[in-house]
Amino acid sequence: MIIDNKIAKRAAIYVFHDGDKIVDDYVPVFLKELKRFTEYLLVVINGEVNEEGLEKFKKVSDDILIRPNEGYDITGYREGIKHITWEKLDTYDECIFVNSTLYGPIYPFDEMFEEMSKRDLDFWGITKHHSVPWDCFGTCKYGYIPEHIQSSFLVIRKSMGITDEYKKVWNELPEIHSYAEAIGLFEVIFTKESREKGFKDGVYVDTSDLEGYTRYPLMMMSSELVINRKCPVIKQKSFSQNYYDILTDTVGQATRDTYDFIKNHTDYDENLIWQNGLRINNMDEMKTIMHLNYILPQEHRIEKDYKSGSRVALMMHIYYADLIDYCFKYARSMPEGTDIYITTPVKETLEALEQKKSELSEYNVTLLFIENRGRDVSSLLIGCAPYVDKYDYICYAHDKKTKQVEPYCNGDSFSYQCFENILASREFVDNVIKTFDENERLGLLTPPVPSHGNFYQMIGSEWAGDYEITLDLLDKLGISLNVKPDRAPIAPLGTMFWFRPEALKKLFDYGWKYSDFPEEPNKTDGTILHAVERGYGFVVQYEGYYPAWLMTDKFAEIETTNLYFMLREINKKIFQNYYTSNLFDVIEHFDDYVAHQKEINLLKAGLAEKDAQIAALIPQTSFKYQLRQRIKRFTPGFVLKLYRKIKRA
């Protein structure tokens, strides 16, 4: 069936769900554009929305159906059909089924609807998912995933919509209880079974030539689709997808390249993505997939004659008098004329600072004597707090002696890493300021997590036992976010960072008192100090900004060497003892090993009084473990690959 785009009558069913009952601005922007091509737009709300969200929907829709959050978007589509009625739907040339998992339109929908109206089709969509030779969801009756048009944007023409075969699909749709069932019971089988009934289908963004390159073009190759094939949408999940899946198939470039293109070469407002993504996503997942790392030149300015005009300050806490010269060396990296605030709780250090203050004569230096309680955290949140709102960007630093780690050069290197990556040179600082100016959503820049010496354990243990106390802090601040114990806080572990004051507003507005902090001597973990340290990034996220890592180009050279060296040393040991080819296989191996150890421990616990039986049974368990490893070692690679893909899914 071919239709006339100029006079075509279209209905649309838009299914929306948000766990926080919030309708972010990307939704009405999408619907306003879609409404240009529809005569009737029904919004189906799975669950609830707040009053503000409901008003947004009323302005861009013709009707609203609020229903329980049951059955995912597929059941929402079905209930939308019932609400409209088949009789009314039969009067439209096309019915569009779309859900709120899409950002867009990146390009206006005009070209898409004009192009698709010329094609002789019964149903169509924007993108398709290629066939997969196994059923990763365990819900598809065919035992594999057929090629299918993705149901996040599916259009049914009248030639199909008025048929009994089509209506039967919806009338006999089984109850859906999970995401896997929504995929397996409808999305992945609808295209195949409709084709078998003789209906003709197509997609606006043809990816047939990418068969074999990727199973999921819209996720794994979104940049190719958006930049070169004018795909008008990108998935919400592109900014939170499991990075295992991304890194297994690609180097991880697609989402960032797509975002950069959207920001720099289209009219779509990238702030719509940030507004929604920062609210619903885990920050570590979003930072990872967006590669939120800024590596800036240390010895030259990115733009030689760049003049910022932004108000900038340095706030610094100095406890040890013998580190004043060291701190001053880095303070001189700030632009001439900068306001510098220095706090100290030690009278002798204050006197030394008074004597040396003239060495910073090109700056406006203010010395603040504060209470010796709360260390660098109270220095910023109490001592410097009255001055924070005067500035656009602030660098915060403090003297650092890590006495709990020996040899002491471990701690000195940590201090070096922190200072170098925030105050390496005047050129570097100018580049940091320019970076803030150009990225209005950037709220916090922090050096990366230390990984040398005894700090190596920090990679993977960033919470350091402070997860629950950080959640308590966020609760006190009235902050609710997607925080996970297995995902790292994007935090300045070392409490040295650049920040945009309005991005930490919630933290400064709390009204801190010195009594909120423990008295000295302090613990190395488990206090409110460590909760604040890990909470900075979440406060920034809550305020609608993102935290990121900051490095000089010189330090990035060191960091690249270190991380590659560490990874290679680990891999050498793994590859010598275990057949593997990718990260997922490595993790699977360790999971098997841990499970094996648990088996042994259970045997020991259950047979503690039967030494003879323990001696007899443990080798049998070990034999099973060894047998699994031998099977993996000698099984053909393609069989293992298929097995691992199924297990990963």
Secondary structure, DSSP 8 states (H G I E B T S, - for coil): ----TTT--EEEEEEE--TT----THHHHHHHHHHTT-SEEEEEEES---HHHHHHHHHH-SEEEEE-S-SHHHHHHHHHHHHH-HHHHTT-SEEEEEETTEE--SS-THHHHHHHHTS--SEEES-EE--BSS-SSS--TTSSB--EE-TTEEEEEHHHHTSHHHHHHHHT-----SHHHHIIIIIHHHHHHHHHTT--EEESS--GGGTTT-S-HHHHTHHIIIIIH----EEGGGGT--HHHHHHHS-S-HHHHHHHHHHHHSSS-THHHHHHHHHHS-HHHHHHHHT-EEEE-SSS-SSTT------EEEEEE---GGGHHHHHHHHTTS-TT-EEEEEES-HHHHHHHHHHGGGGTTSEEEEEE--SSSHHHHIIIIISGGGGGG-SEEEEEE----TTSSSTHHHHHHHHHHHHHHHS-HHHHHHHHHHHHH-TTEEEEE-----SGGGGGGTT-TTTT-HHHHHHHHHHTT------TTS-----TTS-EEE-GGGGHHHHTT---GGGS--SS--SSSSHHHHHHHHHHHHHHHTT-EEEEEEEHHHHHHHHHHHHHHHHHHHHHHHHHS---SHHHHHHHHHHHHHHHHHHHHHHHHTTT-HHHHHHHHHHHHHHHHHHHHHHHHS-HHHHHHHHHHHH-
